[in-house]
């Protein structure tokens, strides 16, 4: 069965974005970029892969990416309608009625039911890119977390998983500290 992997940047106090959804305050230090390029190259958007020296080869981990509408909208504002052309792209939204790109599937159905079926299909693992509301709805289905823990305290923002109080235990598999202060944490559901 395919795994659902939530791969995301986060502040020390548990936020994946500012209250308005902006995430640029994280920046991408060179050591984190090198780590992503070597270990998780399919998480680099297609339209910037060449700038990072990445070829469009076979995906290492993922063949599908899941996003909430608020995660997808910033790239739309930049004029990019298909940010991960090398992956099957699924955007969950109750307000977006049609996709701006034939390569992006918009789903209004219950995310948990949809992803439960998706995990049964053959293929590589599924990357949950964001956001916090979608992660909260999918929390019982998340098999693995890969968190780029940034040395930032934001004070407010979009939480890692907006699910109300509903504890889910994970087991630490690996911690990779970077010179920039970012620590990449890899957890598996307990």
Helices and strands as residue ranges (DSSP letters): E 4-11, E 15-17, G 24-26, H 30-39, G 41-43, H 46-49, G 50-52, E 62-68, H 69-77, E 88-92, E 104-107, H 111-120, E 125-130, H 132-138, G 139-141, E 144-150, E 158-159, E 170-177, E 183-189
